[in-house]
Amino acid sequence: PKLVTAASLAHLNVTQIQGGSYSTFIATHDGSLFSCGYHNDARLGRAISGSDNQVPQRVPLERNSFNRFDVGWQHTFGWQFASGPAPSLTTAFFVPSATILPGEHAELHAWLLDRSAQPVTCTPAVLATVNVTCTGPLNASVVNITQAAVSCDASAAGKSRLIARCHVSENATFGSMYEMDFTMDGQRIPGAPFRYQVHARVQAWGLNPYHQIAPNLTASIARPVYLTSSPFMAQLFTSHRFIQYSVGGSSTFAWTEQGEVFAWGINTFGQLGDGTTTQRDSPVLISSFPGQVTWIDAGPSSSYALLANQSMGSYYAWGANNLGQLGDNTTTDSHAPKLVTPASLAHLN
């Protein structure tokens, strides 16, 4: 081992380093990312000048925003991991989503009820008693509720539905929590304040011949792009909150807080785990796990997972197995996750 002291990393603490296929990525304490290595394609995520591929140089992120990244053979994903409490709910309230993106609105729907839980008619006098305050780490401002923010639902027996919105800055820190405090006639509504978490906008770059980054994007992505630039991915992120990603040879996995797993990309050896060897140009749900997935690692052509409720001495594996890499005492490929319980791991977690 040799000590490397790159000038570009001066005064920065290195927090994570990963090697890819002929490339290296280095994360620092301020959320920056640096790369070096093979540069004749898009995998470094930055422009190359002369021989500067031989020393770590900064990857041009839209904002320094990573505390997690994963490097595959041809592509790289970077994201911010954070988790927080779910919002409090009462029967009178509906929170469409507990997560929001920077530059968007946190939104709260509420039936206008009096203290006896009886419907209240939409009137300016009633609305004048409603106050919604948004607070957060980046000076979120007070939201004034006006007549325009109230709508009436005909199917709700004439009850009035109020929609309160809190705008979150484009510069909001991923993972930060915002609160929407809600009072009516000076009294805090039961369940308030409501919490919203800023959700990560995942960035990725590299080669994309098998759509392992995202569908509807070019085959080579030389600079980091938000996955939401793909309409399909934007829709998927609207309905699912992903907390972790794993990047393989030319495949990608993502999973949610609830342990739902999606996979996409090349699938020659069944490494996506969907029971087929069909290439998936867009994420598909892998529904064959018997419990909540807590971790996945994607290799070049094989994949592995841990579950919250699995028995001691076991793990799940699938994909190529020509050299016995699944550990199941065979050399037969598996196109779906299979439980592996080698004797050598007995009584070990």
GILINNOR-V593056 format. One record per pair of residues at least 6 apart in sequence whose ideal C-beta (glycine too) atoms are under 8 Angstrom apart, sorted by sequence separation. I is the first residue (numbers start at 1). J is the second residue. D is the distance in whole Angstrom. If there is no record, write none. Layout:
((I J D) (I J D))
This chain:
((18 24 7) (19 25 8) (27 33 6) (28 34 7) (37 43 8) (38 44 8) (70 76 7) (89 95 6) (100 106 5) (113 119 6) (114 120 5) (120 126 6) (134 140 4) (152 158 7) (153 159 7) (172 178 8) (182 188 7) (183 189 7) (208 214 7) (211 217 8) (227 233 4) (228 234 4) (246 252 7) (247 253 8) (255 261 5) (270 276 7) (274 280 7) (297 303 7) (310 316 8) (324 330 7) (328 334 8) (17 24 7) (18 25 5) (26 33 7) (27 34 8) (37 44 7) (69 76 6) (70 77 5) (112 119 7) (113 120 6) (134 141 7) (152 159 8) (181 188 7) (182 189 5) (206 213 7) (227 234 8) (245 252 7) (246 253 4) (254 261 8) (255 262 7) (265 272 7) (267 274 7) (270 277 5) (296 303 7) (297 304 5) (319 326 7) (321 328 7) (324 331 6) (17 25 7) (25 33 6) (26 34 4) (36 44 7) (69 77 6) (87 95 5) (111 119 7) (112 120 4) (134 142 7) (152 160 5) (153 161 5) (205 213 8) (213 221 6) (217 225 7) (245 253 7) (246 254 8) (253 261 6) (254 262 5) (264 272 7) (269 277 7) (272 280 6) (296 304 7) (297 305 8) (318 326 7) (323 331 7) (326 334 6) (17 26 5) (25 34 7) (26 35 7) (35 44 4) (39 48 5) (44 53 7) (69 78 4) (112 121 8) (133 142 5) (134 143 6) (151 160 8) (152 161 7) (183 192 7) (204 213 5) (208 217 6) (228 237 6) (245 254 5) (253 262 7) (254 263 8) (263 272 4) (267 276 7) (268 277 6) (296 305 5) (306 315 6) (307 316 7) (317 326 4) (321 330 7) (322 331 6) (16 26 7) (17 27 7) (25 35 5) (35 45 6) (68 78 7) (69 79 7) (97 107 8) (112 122 7) (132 142 8) (133 143 7) (150 160 6) (151 161 6) (168 178 6) (182 192 4) (204 214 7) (208 218 7) (209 219 5) (227 237 7) (244 254 7) (253 263 5) (263 273 6) (267 277 5) (274 284 6) (295 305 7) (296 306 8) (305 315 7) (306 316 7) (317 327 6) (321 331 6) (328 338 7) (16 27 4) (24 35 7) (35 46 6) (46 57 6) (68 79 5) (87 98 5) (96 107 5) (132 143 5) (150 161 7) (181 192 6) (182 193 7) (208 219 5) (244 255 6) (252 263 7) (263 274 7) (267 278 6) (268 279 8) (295 306 4) (304 315 6) (305 316 4) (317 328 7) (321 332 6) (322 333 7) (14 26 6) (15 27 5) (23 35 6) (24 36 5) (33 45 8) (46 58 7) (66 78 4) (68 80 7) (86 98 6) (95 107 8) (150 162 5) (151 163 6) (166 178 6) (180 192 8) (181 193 4) (182 194 7) (207 219 7) (208 220 7) (217 229 7) (242 254 5) (243 255 7) (251 263 7) (252 264 6) (261 273 8) (267 279 5) (272 284 7) (274 286 6) (293 305 5) (294 306 5) (304 316 7) (305 317 8) (315 327 8) (321 333 5) (326 338 8) (328 340 5) (14 27 7) (15 28 6) (23 36 7) (24 37 5) (46 59 5) (65 78 8) (66 79 7) (67 80 6) (68 81 5) (95 108 6) (96 109 7) (132 145 6) (149 162 7) (150 163 7) (180 193 6) (181 194 8) (207 220 6) (208 221 6) (214 227 5) (217 230 6) (242 255 7) (243 256 6) (251 264 7) (252 265 5) (266 279 6) (267 280 6) (273 286 5) (275 288 7) (293 306 7) (294 307 6) (304 317 5) (320 333 6) (321 334 6) (327 340 5) (329 342 7) (14 28 6) (15 29 5) (23 37 3) (39 53 4) (45 59 4) (46 60 6) (66 80 6) (67 81 6) (94 108 8) (95 109 7) (112 126 7) (131 145 7) (149 163 6) (166 180 5) (179 193 4) (180 194 5) (206 220 8) (207 221 8) (213 227 7) (216 230 5) (242 256 6) (243 257 5) (251 265 4) (265 279 7) (272 286 7) (274 288 8) (293 307 6) (294 308 5) (303 317 7) (319 333 7) (326 340 6) (328 342 8) (13 28 6) (22 37 5) (23 38 5) (38 53 7) (44 59 7) (45 60 8) (65 80 6) (93 108 7) (94 109 4) (130 145 5) (149 164 7) (179 194 7) (180 195 8) (206 221 6) (214 229 8) (215 230 6) (216 231 6) (241 256 6) (250 265 5) (251 266 5) (265 280 7) (273 288 7) (292 307 6) (293 308 8) (302 317 7) (303 318 6) (319 334 7) (327 342 6) (12 28 4) (13 29 4) (22 38 4) (37 53 6) (93 109 7) (94 110 8) (149 165 7) (164 180 7) (179 195 6) (180 196 7) (205 221 5) (214 230 4) (216 232 6) (240 256 5) (241 257 6) (250 266 4) (251 267 7) (264 280 5) (289 305 7) (291 307 4) (292 308 4) (302 318 7) (303 319 5) (318 334 4) (9 26 7) (12 29 7) (20 37 7) (21 38 7) (36 53 6) (61 78 7) (93 110 5) (145 162 7) (178 195 7) (179 196 8) (204 221 7) (205 222 7) (215 232 5) (248 265 7) (249 266 7) (263 280 7) (264 281 7) (290 307 7) (291 308 6) (292 309 7) (302 319 4) (317 334 7) (318 335 7) (12 30 7) (36 54 6) (92 110 6) (93 111 8) (112 130 8) (127 145 6) (164 182 7) (177 195 6) (178 196 5) (205 223 6) (214 232 7) (215 233 8) (264 282 6) (289 307 6) (291 309 4) (301 319 6) (302 320 5) (318 336 6) (9 28 7) (36 55 6) (92 111 5) (127 146 7) (145 164 6) (177 196 7) (178 197 8) (205 224 5) (214 233 5) (264 283 4) (290 309 8) (291 310 7) (301 320 4) (302 321 7) (318 337 5) (12 32 7) (23 43 5) (36 56 5) (127 147 6) (177 197 6) (178 198 7) (204 224 7) (205 225 7) (240 260 7) (242 262 8) (251 271 6) (263 283 7) (264 284 7) (299 319 7) (300 320 8) (317 337 7) (318 338 6) (22 43 8) (23 44 6) (35 56 7) (36 57 7) (92 113 5) (143 164 6) (176 197 7) (177 198 8) (203 224 4) (204 225 7) (251 272 6) (262 283 4) (263 284 6) (316 337 4) (317 338 6) (21 43 7) (34 56 4) (35 57 7) (143 165 6) (175 197 7) (176 198 5) (203 225 6) (240 262 8) (249 271 8) (262 284 7) (316 338 7) (20 43 7) (34 57 6) (124 147 6) (127 150 7) (143 166 6) (175 198 6) (203 226 6) (204 227 6) (248 271 7) (262 285 6) (263 286 5) (302 325 5) (316 339 6) (317 340 5) (34 58 6) (35 59 5) (108 132 8) (143 167 8) (174 198 6) (202 226 7) (203 227 7) (261 285 7) (262 286 7) (302 326 6) (315 339 8) (316 340 7) (9 34 7) (33 58 7) (34 59 7) (92 117 7) (122 147 8) (173 198 7) (174 199 7) (175 200 7) (201 226 5) (202 227 5) (260 285 7) (261 286 4) (314 339 6) (315 340 6) (8 34 6) (32 58 6) (33 59 4) (140 166 6) (141 167 8) (172 198 5) (174 200 5) (201 227 8) (236 262 7) (299 325 7) (314 340 6) (32 59 8) (140 167 7) (174 201 8) (201 228 6) (271 298 7) (289 316 7) (314 341 5) (6 34 8) (33 61 6) (106 134 7) (122 150 5) (140 168 6) (168 196 8) (261 289 7) (271 299 8) (313 341 6) (32 61 7) (140 169 7) (254 283 7) (310 339 8) (313 342 7) (26 56 5) (31 61 8) (122 152 6) (138 168 8) (139 169 8) (166 196 7) (168 198 6) (259 289 7) (271 301 5) (273 303 6) (311 341 7) (43 74 6) (45 76 6) (138 169 5) (271 302 6) (272 303 8) (314 345 7) (24 56 7) (31 63 8) (32 64 5) (43 75 7) (130 162 7) (132 164 4) (134 166 3) (136 168 7) (259 291 7) (261 293 5) (269 301 5) (271 303 5) (305 337 6) (313 345 4) (31 64 4) (33 66 6) (41 74 8) (43 76 7) (134 167 8) (138 171 6) (259 292 3) (260 293 8) (268 301 7) (269 302 7) (312 345 8) (313 346 5) (25 59 8) (30 64 6) (31 65 6) (32 66 8) (132 166 7) (138 172 6) (258 292 7) (259 293 4) (303 337 8) (312 346 7) (313 347 6) (31 66 6) (127 162 8) (137 172 8) (138 173 7) (202 237 8) (212 247 8) (259 294 7) (261 296 7) (312 347 6) (313 348 5) (31 67 7) (33 69 7) (136 172 7) (137 173 6) (212 248 8) (312 348 6) (313 349 8) (121 158 8) (312 349 6) (112 150 8) (119 157 7) (122 160 4) (138 176 7) (140 178 6) (199 237 8) (212 250 5) (255 293 5) (27 66 6) (119 158 7) (121 160 7) (137 176 5) (212 251 6) (213 252 7) (27 67 7) (119 159 4) (120 160 7) (136 176 6) (137 177 8) (202 242 7) (210 250 5) (212 252 5) (119 160 7) (136 177 7) (209 250 7) (210 251 8) (255 296 6) (27 69 6) (136 178 4) (199 241 6) (135 178 7) (136 179 7) (202 245 7) (207 250 8) (253 296 5) (25 69 6) (134 178 6) (135 179 5) (261 305 8) (33 78 6) (111 156 7) (134 179 7) (253 298 5) (273 318 5) (25 71 5) (113 159 8) (134 180 5) (135 181 7) (252 298 7) (273 319 7) (8 55 7) (9 56 6) (112 159 7) (133 180 7) (134 181 8) (236 283 6) (251 298 6) (271 318 7) (7 55 8) (8 56 5) (23 71 7) (111 159 5) (112 160 4) (132 180 6) (133 181 5) (259 307 8) (270 318 6) (271 319 3) (288 336 5) (289 337 6) (6 55 5) (8 57 6) (111 160 7) (112 161 7) (132 181 7) (215 264 8) (249 298 8) (259 308 7) (270 319 6) (271 320 7) (288 337 6) (6 56 5) (8 58 7) (111 161 6) (112 162 6) (132 182 5) (232 282 5) (233 283 8) (246 296 5) (248 298 3) (249 299 7) (253 303 7) (269 319 5) (270 320 8) (18 69 7) (20 71 4) (21 72 8) (25 76 6) (110 161 7) (111 162 8) (131 182 8) (132 183 8) (232 283 8) (244 295 8) (246 297 6) (247 298 6) (248 299 6) (249 300 4) (269 320 4) (286 337 7) (15 67 8) (18 70 7) (19 71 7) (20 72 6) (21 73 4) (109 161 6) (110 162 5) (130 182 8) (131 183 5) (212 264 7) (244 296 8) (246 298 4) (248 300 7) (249 301 6) (251 303 8) (16 69 7) (18 71 5) (20 73 7) (21 74 7) (109 162 7) (130 183 7) (131 184 8) (211 264 6) (212 265 3) (248 301 8) (109 163 6) (110 164 7) (130 184 5) (211 265 6) (212 266 7) (108 163 7) (129 184 6) (210 265 5) (248 303 7) (20 76 7) (107 163 6) (108 164 5) (129 185 4) (210 266 4) (107 164 7) (108 165 8) (129 186 7) (246 303 8) (107 165 5) (135 193 8) (277 335 6) (106 165 7) (107 166 8) (276 335 6) (105 165 4) (106 166 4) (275 335 5) (105 166 6) (274 335 8) (275 336 5) (105 167 6) (106 168 6) (273 335 7) (274 336 7) (104 167 8) (105 168 7) (270 333 6) (273 336 6) (104 168 6) (269 333 5) (270 334 6) (273 337 5) (103 168 7) (270 335 3) (102 168 6) (103 169 7) (215 281 5) (269 335 8) (270 336 7) (101 168 8) (102 169 7) (103 170 4) (215 282 4) (100 168 6) (102 170 5) (211 279 8) (214 282 8) (102 171 7) (103 172 8) (210 279 6) (211 280 8) (102 172 4) (211 281 4) (210 281 8) (211 282 7) (102 174 8) (106 178 6) (108 180 6) (110 182 7) (112 184 8) (115 187 7) (106 180 6) (108 182 7) (100 178 8) (110 189 7) (108 194 6) (106 196 4) (84 175 7) (82 174 6) (83 175 8) (82 175 2) (84 177 5) (80 174 4) (81 175 7) (82 176 8) (80 175 6) (93 189 7) (100 196 5) (102 198 6) (92 189 8) (98 195 7) (99 196 7) (100 197 7) (101 198 7) (92 190 8) (93 191 6) (98 196 6) (99 197 5) (100 198 6) (101 199 6) (90 189 8) (95 194 6) (97 196 8) (98 197 6) (99 198 7) (100 199 6) (102 201 7) (90 190 5) (99 199 4) (101 201 6) (90 191 4) (93 194 8) (89 191 6) (88 191 4) (88 192 7) (88 194 7) (87 194 5) (88 195 8) (63 171 7) (87 195 5) (65 174 6) (86 195 8) (87 196 7) (85 195 6) (84 195 7) (84 197 5) (83 197 8) (82 197 7) (82 200 8) (81 200 7) (80 200 4) (79 200 5) (79 202 5) (78 202 7) (79 203 7) (77 202 6) (78 203 5) (77 203 8) (78 204 7) (77 204 5) (101 228 8) (76 204 6) (75 204 6) (76 205 6) (75 205 7) (76 206 5) (75 206 3) (74 206 5) (75 207 6) (74 207 4) (75 208 7) (72 206 7) (65 200 7) (74 209 8) (65 201 8) (66 203 8) (75 212 6) (65 203 8) (74 212 7) (75 213 5) (72 212 7) (62 203 7) (61 203 7) (99 241 5) (59 205 8) (75 221 8) (78 224 7) (45 205 4) (83 243 7) (45 206 7) (43 205 8) (62 224 7) (81 243 6) (42 205 6) (43 206 5) (60 223 6) (61 224 6) (79 242 8) (81 244 7) (42 206 5) (43 207 7) (60 224 7) (62 226 8) (41 206 8) (42 207 6) (59 224 6) (41 207 6) (79 245 6) (77 245 5) (77 247 5) (76 247 7) (75 247 6) (83 257 7) (47 222 8) (70 245 6) (72 247 4) (73 248 7) (74 249 7) (75 250 8) (77 252 7) (46 222 8) (68 244 7) (70 246 6) (71 247 6) (72 248 6) (73 249 4) (74 250 6) (45 222 7) (46 223 7) (68 245 8) (70 247 4) (72 249 6) (73 250 6) (75 252 8) (42 220 5) (45 223 6) (72 250 7) (41 220 6) (42 221 6) (45 224 6) (72 251 8) (42 222 4) (72 252 8) (72 298 7) (73 300 6))
